[in-house]
Every structure is written in structure tokens, then in C-alpha cells.
């Protein structure tokens, strides 16, 4: 076991490669902990897509010490805490937030779920229908389903473009043996980061985690490599004709990954374009033209790819006008330098937003853990602020032009039968 203190947190590496980050936060009333595995839907095949997400559900069914879902929830909620999990393309995260002084409960429950899960056939059968209903729920929601369609069109014929939760067909195929095999292949010691933040003593945390790891009989060391991101191919538009009262649209293009040094310029670009009520998209499309109630931009990032996207919901009759207006704002960023005052406001917003976010124990826990897990480098808020401040107007213009030149792609759900008008808007110069 090797421990080192660095910029407000203590980093410990245990035998086998498990990394522990412990960040004391004075005068907090809570402590948050996350077990983060560096695996997600990206390593799946077409035949087993959704299995990582299904595993996320299954471990909540019970382990050795807490053999039922009820006992798991009662243990954490019984001390006033909360417990949950999430699956993404490159990470699966299990977390708990408990009152100060009850970290032992969170460590005990999480380690029992993850290191000694029961994975019973009866539980698999019951949870299968739950996940299928989850899939149907998101498909019934145009605001959610359009995101899935956008991923497909942005990363066609690739795991990055598949629904993280899989399909009804794949979910129906999963059995307990598949779950055990997945855990054996992908939940590895050298790919686990345990991040803790809040009212804690780093030495005590280290002792608790070390004891929990002793119960984990994990031997596999083979790394499962993810398929590299490929350039987008095929049609640039996914259109679903649905009788809705609102058109739901996401359009965008490839952007820097989270390992690309230009990601900080992308952050500032996103702030200026569509993050918050001071952004260009909000002020122009909503306040000035009244084209959309909800309009914003966002970034999606993985290790070797990414996307900058614009999301908008509008009256179907105004969908094409709204798309043109949104693209015009992106094109303006690619052709004109951002004025100095606007650029400084965006930098201050990005820096301040980060500082406000990291006031909570759960946010700091995730911030530190995901940096360690995904990039292997933890940047402090001062480090990040320095890189954000260093972004200049030409870097923004150049990046916007590169994103635009890579080719816009879009997903649309609404009462539309013909794709041609939307394709014309996407390809217009």
C-alpha cells in the first residue's frame, strides 16, 4: 500500500492497483463515497449491449452480508443516507452519501454488493422486466429518445452509438452466468477508483477500504480493450415521424475528447454558445426570436472522441427556422472572434460554476474520482481555472470552425414525414 498527499486529498494505491482518493472537507455534515470501475457500455458487443447497465441493477439485489435489496436500502437509508449508481460508456459508478461518522455503513454495503454479489436466477428474471420498462419509458419520452438517436447518428455502427441500457432483445437474453462472466472480465482491481470526500479522516478511510478489499476474490488481470472511435459514416440525419406537440431536435458535430488539450477551449465555446441564460442560443433563439422554450448546448466526451451538440424543443412549424438560427450562431463563432468582454464573462462563468459545484461532498467525490479513473491526472480547481483563462479568441474561432467543418449531424422527433428539408438545413453553407 502506497499513500501520498496531494492538493487537498490523499491518494493511496493498494495491492492489485486499487486507487483510493480521500478528500477531507472541513465542517461538512456528510461524507460521499463512490466505487468507480473503468468499464461501461463501450466494451460491449452488439450481442450483449446493455449488460454493463444490467449488472448495475443486479448488484443491488443483494450480497453476502446484505442478501436482499430491502436490506441494502435499509442499511443506508437507516442512517439517513442515500445510495445509487450509474452506467456510462466508459465508467460504472456506485455511490453513497451518508452522515458524518457513518462512512463504515457505506463502505460495508457497497463492498458487499460489488465484491460478493449473489446474482440469483430469480432476481435476474425479475430485474429483466424492470430494465425493459426503463427502456420503454425513455423511448416514450421524445426529449430522452432524441438523445439516443443522436448518439446513433454521431457514432454509427459503434458501441458509442448504442443505447447504454441495450435493447429489449439483448436484455431478454441475459442470464446469471452472463452477469458473473461480465464481473469477472471487467470489474478489476487495477481499474477501480474509490473516491471519498467530506467529513472524514484519511487514515480511517484507508483502514475501512483495506478491510473491504480483503473480501474481494478477484484474480483476472486481462485488459479488455475498447473499440477505437471511428469517423461518422452514412446518413447525417435520424428522423422519427411522431405526432407530438413539440419538435425535439439535437444537432451537432464531433468535438475534442476529454484527453485533448483543447477541451478547455471547448468548455468556453460551450458556455458562450448555449450554457445558461446569458448564452447566445438562449438570448437569440428564445429571448429575441421566441423560437424555442428550451434551447441549450452541451458537450459529450470519451477518451478518443466527443461531440458539441445543440438541443432545442420548439413548435413543429418552426423547427427548420429554429435549426437555421442555431446553426447560424455556431457559424458566427467559427467566422468572427468573440469580443473581449464576452470572452471574459464566459471564463468567469466557467471558473465560478466549477467552484460552486464543488462545494458539495458528492460533487467533489465525483470530480476527483472520474479524473483519476479516466485521465490518470487530477487537476485542481486552480489548474483548471488557469487553463480556462488561457483560452483566447482565436483558439475559440479555430475550434468552432473545425467542429463545423467536420460535418453537422442531427436527430429529430416530431410530426415530419420528409427528411430532405432538415438535410438541406444541415448541409447549407
VMD Tcl script that draws the C-alpha trace (Angstrom):
set ca {
  {0.00 0.00 0.00}
  {1.38 3.39 -1.04}
  {-0.11 6.68 0.18}
  {0.64 10.26 -0.85}
  {-0.97 13.62 -0.08}
  {-1.59 15.97 -2.99}
  {-3.50 19.27 -3.13}
  {-6.12 18.63 -0.50}
  {-6.59 14.90 -0.98}
  {-4.70 11.76 -0.04}
  {-4.06 9.20 -2.78}
  {-3.45 5.60 -1.74}
  {-2.67 2.68 -4.04}
  {-3.40 -0.80 -2.67}
  {-2.03 -4.13 -3.80}
  {-3.54 -5.03 -7.14}
  {-3.83 -1.40 -8.24}
  {-6.98 -0.18 -6.47}
  {-6.70 3.58 -6.02}
  {-8.25 5.44 -3.10}
  {-8.73 9.20 -3.02}
  {-9.69 10.76 0.31}
  {-10.51 14.49 0.37}
  {-11.30 15.99 3.81}
  {-13.84 18.84 3.70}
  {-13.99 20.76 6.95}
  {-17.28 21.45 8.72}
  {-19.32 19.27 6.35}
  {-22.14 17.22 7.85}
  {-21.83 14.40 5.30}
  {-19.38 12.16 3.52}
  {-19.75 10.84 -0.03}
  {-18.09 7.75 -1.43}
  {-18.02 6.30 -4.93}
  {-16.70 2.99 -6.22}
  {-15.80 3.72 -9.85}
  {-14.96 0.98 -12.33}
  {-13.35 1.95 -15.62}
  {-15.74 -0.07 -17.73}
  {-19.07 0.65 -19.34}
  {-21.11 0.07 -22.46}
  {-18.19 0.82 -24.78}
  {-16.61 -2.62 -24.30}
  {-19.80 -4.48 -25.23}
  {-20.65 -6.27 -28.46}
  {-23.90 -5.98 -30.39}
  {-25.00 -9.26 -28.81}
  {-24.51 -8.17 -25.20}
  {-25.04 -4.41 -25.33}
  {-26.72 -3.27 -22.14}
  {-25.04 -5.89 -19.95}
  {-22.95 -3.36 -18.01}
  {-26.13 -1.43 -17.20}
  {-27.93 -4.67 -16.28}
  {-25.10 -5.56 -13.88}
  {-25.53 -2.15 -12.28}
  {-29.11 -3.14 -11.47}
  {-28.30 -6.70 -10.40}
  {-25.74 -5.96 -7.70}
  {-28.44 -4.04 -5.81}
  {-30.31 -7.35 -5.37}
  {-28.01 -8.49 -2.59}
  {-24.65 -9.78 -1.47}
  {-23.37 -11.99 1.34}
  {-23.96 -9.64 4.27}
  {-26.99 -7.87 2.81}
  {-28.68 -10.64 0.82}
  {-31.74 -8.69 -0.36}
  {-32.46 -5.34 -1.97}
  {-34.50 -4.39 1.09}
  {-31.60 -4.98 3.48}
  {-29.27 -2.96 1.26}
  {-31.56 0.06 1.14}
  {-32.48 -0.18 4.81}
  {-28.84 -0.23 5.86}
  {-28.02 3.05 4.12}
  {-31.35 4.81 4.46}
  {-31.49 3.68 8.08}
  {-28.70 6.14 8.91}
  {-30.25 8.90 6.76}
  {-28.10 8.23 3.72}
  {-28.70 7.72 0.00}
  {-27.43 5.08 -2.41}
  {-27.44 4.90 -6.20}
  {-25.44 4.05 -9.32}
  {-24.95 4.98 -12.96}
  {-23.55 3.36 -16.09}
  {-21.92 5.34 -18.87}
  {-19.84 4.45 -21.89}
  {-16.53 4.20 -20.05}
  {-17.41 4.03 -16.36}
  {-19.81 2.35 -13.95}
  {-20.20 4.23 -10.68}
  {-21.78 3.13 -7.40}
  {-22.10 5.82 -4.75}
  {-23.47 6.59 -1.34}
  {-23.83 9.73 0.73}
  {-24.14 9.31 4.49}
  {-23.93 11.47 7.61}
  {-20.53 12.22 9.05}
  {-19.36 9.33 11.15}
  {-21.30 6.63 9.22}
  {-18.86 6.00 6.40}
  {-18.42 2.47 7.73}
  {-22.00 1.67 6.71}
  {-21.49 2.95 3.16}
  {-18.22 1.04 2.70}
  {-19.72 -2.15 4.11}
  {-22.80 -2.04 1.89}
  {-21.05 -1.01 -1.33}
  {-18.24 -3.54 -0.97}
  {-20.72 -6.33 -0.17}
  {-22.79 -5.52 -3.28}
  {-19.80 -5.29 -5.59}
  {-17.35 -7.86 -4.25}
  {-19.75 -10.65 -3.20}
  {-22.99 -10.23 -5.20}
  {-25.43 -13.16 -5.16}
  {-26.67 -12.86 -8.78}
  {-29.56 -15.30 -8.45}
  {-31.54 -16.57 -11.44}
  {-34.85 -15.48 -9.89}
  {-33.54 -11.95 -9.37}
  {-32.33 -11.81 -12.98}
  {-35.79 -12.74 -14.24}
  {-37.49 -10.08 -12.12}
  {-35.00 -7.34 -12.96}
  {-35.14 -8.12 -16.66}
  {-38.67 -6.72 -16.87}
  {-37.71 -3.68 -14.80}
  {-34.95 -2.77 -17.26}
  {-37.23 -3.37 -20.24}
  {-39.76 -0.97 -18.72}
  {-36.93 1.54 -18.25}
  {-36.08 1.24 -21.95}
  {-39.71 1.77 -22.91}
  {-40.02 4.77 -20.61}
  {-37.14 6.57 -22.30}
  {-38.38 5.65 -25.77}
  {-41.79 7.09 -24.89}
  {-40.15 10.38 -23.89}
  {-39.17 12.35 -27.03}
  {-36.74 14.52 -25.03}
  {-34.85 11.39 -23.94}
  {-35.24 9.30 -27.06}
  {-33.86 12.02 -29.33}
  {-30.58 11.83 -27.38}
  {-30.33 8.11 -28.11}
  {-31.00 8.78 -31.81}
  {-28.33 11.49 -31.87}
  {-25.75 9.11 -30.42}
  {-26.58 6.59 -33.13}
  {-26.13 9.11 -35.92}
  {-22.97 10.56 -34.34}
  {-21.28 7.16 -33.80}
  {-22.98 4.84 -36.30}
  {-22.34 1.09 -36.09}
  {-20.21 1.58 -32.99}
  {-20.69 0.83 -29.26}
  {-20.51 4.57 -28.55}
  {-23.72 4.98 -30.53}
  {-25.67 2.19 -28.84}
  {-28.10 2.79 -26.00}
  {-26.21 2.20 -22.75}
  {-29.21 0.20 -21.49}
  {-29.18 -2.06 -24.55}
  {-32.25 -3.28 -26.41}
  {-35.23 -5.37 -25.37}
  {-33.77 -8.30 -27.31}
  {-30.36 -8.17 -25.60}
  {-31.85 -7.64 -22.14}
  {-34.11 -10.67 -22.64}
  {-31.01 -12.76 -23.42}
  {-29.10 -12.05 -20.20}
  {-28.72 -14.76 -17.57}
  {-26.97 -15.02 -14.21}
  {-23.97 -16.69 -15.88}
  {-23.58 -13.69 -18.21}
  {-23.57 -11.38 -15.21}
  {-20.88 -13.38 -13.44}
  {-18.72 -13.52 -16.54}
  {-19.04 -9.77 -17.03}
  {-18.00 -9.09 -13.45}
  {-15.04 -11.43 -13.79}
  {-13.85 -9.82 -17.01}
  {-14.45 -6.16 -16.29}
  {-14.51 -5.44 -12.55}
  {-10.77 -5.49 -11.92}
  {-8.63 -4.17 -9.08}
  {-6.40 -2.17 -11.39}
  {-9.47 -0.50 -12.89}
  {-11.18 0.54 -9.63}
  {-11.01 4.00 -8.11}
  {-12.65 4.62 -4.72}
  {-13.20 8.32 -4.14}
  {-14.31 9.79 -0.81}
  {-14.98 13.40 0.14}
  {-16.43 15.12 3.18}
  {-16.19 14.84 6.95}
  {-13.53 12.15 7.10}
  {-10.17 11.09 8.46}
  {-7.95 9.77 5.61}
  {-6.33 7.14 7.83}
  {-9.70 5.81 8.95}
  {-10.91 5.69 5.36}
  {-7.81 3.75 4.34}
  {-8.41 1.20 7.09}
  {-12.08 0.72 6.13}
  {-11.30 0.31 2.44}
  {-8.39 -2.06 3.05}
  {-10.62 -4.33 5.12}
  {-13.30 -4.33 2.42}
  {-10.78 -5.26 -0.30}
  {-9.70 -8.32 1.69}
  {-13.13 -9.81 0.94}
  {-12.74 -9.43 -2.84}
  {-11.55 -12.60 -4.55}
  {-10.63 -11.06 -7.90}
  {-7.87 -12.67 -9.92}
  {-8.32 -11.75 -13.57}
  {-5.80 -9.22 -14.90}
  {-6.52 -9.27 -18.66}
  {-7.47 -5.86 -20.01}
  {-10.45 -5.75 -22.36}
  {-9.74 -3.11 -25.00}
  {-12.47 -0.85 -26.28}
  {-13.05 -0.40 -30.00}
  {-11.48 2.87 -31.17}
  {-13.84 5.65 -32.21}
  {-14.35 5.78 -35.97}
  {-15.33 8.71 -38.21}
  {-19.08 9.12 -38.74}
  {-20.44 7.44 -41.84}
  {-23.77 7.07 -43.57}
  {-26.69 9.47 -43.31}
  {-26.35 12.65 -41.30}
  {-29.95 12.63 -40.08}
  {-32.12 10.38 -37.96}
  {-35.79 11.36 -38.26}
  {-38.70 9.82 -36.36}
  {-42.16 10.84 -37.53}
  {-44.23 11.07 -34.35}
  {-47.42 13.00 -33.65}
  {-46.01 15.27 -30.94}
  {-46.95 18.79 -29.96}
  {-43.31 19.80 -29.93}
  {-40.39 19.06 -32.22}
  {-37.37 17.71 -30.33}
  {-34.07 18.28 -32.10}
  {-30.40 17.66 -31.33}
  {-27.80 18.72 -33.86}
  {-24.05 18.78 -33.55}
  {-20.66 17.59 -34.72}
  {-17.51 15.91 -33.46}
  {-15.51 17.81 -30.82}
  {-12.40 17.25 -28.65}
  {-12.19 14.29 -26.27}
  {-11.53 14.62 -22.54}
  {-7.85 13.87 -23.21}
  {-7.49 16.60 -25.84}
  {-5.74 19.78 -24.58}
  {-8.36 21.80 -26.49}
  {-11.09 20.55 -24.15}
  {-10.79 23.75 -22.12}
  {-11.41 25.83 -25.24}
  {-14.40 23.58 -25.93}
  {-15.69 24.33 -22.41}
  {-15.57 28.07 -23.05}
  {-17.07 27.65 -26.50}
  {-19.96 25.72 -25.00}
  {-20.57 28.41 -22.36}
  {-20.73 31.14 -24.99}
  {-22.87 29.11 -27.37}
  {-25.51 27.64 -25.13}
  {-24.88 27.18 -21.43}
  {-27.09 29.35 -19.27}
  {-29.44 32.25 -19.85}
  {-26.61 34.56 -20.95}
  {-25.59 32.32 -23.82}
  {-26.04 33.26 -27.46}
  {-28.53 30.49 -28.19}
  {-30.77 31.43 -25.27}
  {-30.66 35.14 -25.93}
  {-31.14 34.90 -29.69}
  {-33.46 31.92 -30.20}
  {-35.58 32.32 -27.09}
  {-35.43 35.92 -25.96}
  {-35.07 37.71 -29.31}
  {-36.87 35.43 -31.79}
  {-39.10 33.37 -29.48}
  {-38.34 30.21 -31.46}
  {-37.90 27.75 -28.59}
  {-38.70 27.34 -24.93}
  {-35.77 25.02 -24.26}
  {-32.53 25.62 -26.12}
  {-29.02 24.89 -24.93}
  {-25.74 23.30 -25.96}
  {-23.75 20.53 -24.29}
  {-20.57 18.52 -24.64}
  {-20.22 14.73 -24.78}
  {-16.73 13.31 -24.24}
  {-14.99 9.96 -24.29}
  {-11.30 9.04 -24.34}
  {-10.78 9.47 -28.08}
  {-13.81 11.38 -29.32}
  {-16.50 13.84 -28.40}
  {-19.35 15.98 -29.65}
  {-20.63 19.51 -29.28}
  {-24.40 19.47 -29.60}
  {-27.33 21.88 -29.59}
  {-30.65 20.73 -28.12}
  {-33.90 22.52 -28.77}
  {-37.61 21.98 -28.40}
  {-39.95 24.09 -30.49}
  {-43.25 24.24 -32.32}
  {-43.05 21.82 -35.27}
  {-43.90 24.54 -37.78}
  {-40.84 26.50 -36.65}
  {-38.42 23.59 -36.49}
  {-36.49 24.43 -39.67}
  {-36.27 28.12 -38.76}
  {-35.00 27.24 -35.29}
  {-32.39 24.87 -36.72}
  {-31.14 27.53 -39.13}
  {-30.91 30.05 -36.31}
  {-29.00 27.64 -34.08}
  {-26.53 26.73 -36.83}
  {-26.09 30.43 -37.60}
  {-24.89 31.01 -34.04}
  {-22.33 28.22 -34.34}
  {-21.23 29.52 -37.73}
  {-20.83 33.02 -36.30}
  {-18.46 31.62 -33.69}
  {-16.46 29.97 -36.47}
  {-16.20 33.16 -38.52}
  {-15.97 36.00 -36.01}
  {-13.73 36.46 -33.00}
  {-15.63 36.57 -29.70}
  {-15.49 40.12 -28.26}
  {-13.16 40.50 -25.31}
  {-15.83 41.37 -22.75}
  {-17.99 38.38 -23.71}
  {-15.00 36.07 -23.58}
  {-14.05 37.27 -20.09}
  {-17.62 36.78 -18.87}
  {-17.59 33.22 -20.20}
  {-14.31 32.45 -18.45}
  {-15.58 33.87 -15.18}
  {-18.79 31.86 -15.51}
  {-16.90 28.61 -16.17}
  {-14.50 29.17 -13.31}
  {-17.16 30.25 -10.84}
  {-19.56 27.49 -11.85}
  {-16.89 24.89 -11.11}
  {-16.15 26.35 -7.68}
  {-19.83 26.46 -6.73}
  {-20.37 22.88 -7.93}
  {-17.51 21.52 -5.86}
  {-18.93 22.82 -2.60}
  {-20.87 19.57 -2.12}
  {-19.22 16.36 -0.94}
  {-20.79 14.28 -3.73}
  {-19.61 16.67 -6.47}
  {-16.03 16.74 -5.20}
  {-16.07 12.97 -4.77}
  {-17.08 12.51 -8.42}
  {-14.80 15.29 -9.69}
  {-11.68 13.73 -8.19}
  {-12.60 10.12 -8.87}
  {-13.52 10.49 -12.51}
  {-10.37 12.46 -13.27}
  {-8.27 9.72 -11.72}
  {-10.22 6.94 -13.39}
  {-10.48 8.36 -16.89}
  {-7.39 10.53 -17.34}
  {-4.96 9.37 -14.66}
  {-4.33 13.02 -13.78}
  {-6.13 15.09 -11.18}
  {-6.28 18.81 -11.89}
  {-7.14 21.13 -9.03}
  {-9.68 23.90 -9.47}
  {-6.73 26.30 -9.74}
  {-5.20 24.15 -12.51}
  {-8.46 24.11 -14.42}
  {-9.05 27.82 -13.92}
  {-5.57 28.54 -15.29}
  {-6.29 26.57 -18.45}
  {-9.69 28.20 -18.90}
  {-8.24 31.69 -18.50}
  {-5.54 30.89 -21.08}
  {-8.14 30.32 -23.85}
  {-8.06 33.16 -26.39}
  {-10.49 34.31 -29.06}
  {-8.56 32.79 -31.94}
  {-8.48 29.38 -30.26}
  {-12.27 29.55 -29.95}
  {-12.81 30.64 -33.54}
  {-10.46 27.96 -34.87}
  {-12.09 25.23 -32.81}
  {-15.61 26.30 -33.81}
  {-14.55 26.23 -37.48}
  {-13.04 22.77 -37.11}
  {-16.18 21.44 -35.41}
  {-18.42 22.94 -38.07}
  {-16.22 21.65 -40.91}
  {-16.35 18.09 -39.54}
  {-19.97 17.92 -40.64}
  {-23.21 18.56 -38.79}
  {-25.44 15.61 -37.94}
  {-28.85 15.62 -36.29}
  {-31.70 13.68 -34.72}
  {-35.30 14.90 -34.97}
  {-38.53 13.64 -33.43}
  {-41.77 15.28 -34.47}
  {-44.65 15.25 -36.98}
  {-42.41 15.22 -40.04}
  {-42.57 12.80 -42.95}
  {-39.77 14.07 -45.18}
  {-36.12 14.26 -44.14}
  {-35.00 16.38 -47.11}
  {-35.80 19.83 -45.60}
  {-33.75 19.02 -42.49}
  {-30.86 17.67 -44.55}
  {-30.85 20.87 -46.59}
  {-30.53 22.93 -43.41}
  {-27.70 20.74 -42.12}
  {-25.67 20.97 -45.32}
  {-26.38 24.60 -46.22}
  {-23.37 26.92 -46.37}
}
mol new
graphics top color blue
foreach p $ca { graphics top sphere $p radius 0.5 }
foreach p [lrange $ca 0 end-1] q [lrange $ca 1 end] { graphics top cylinder $p $q radius 0.2 }
display resetview
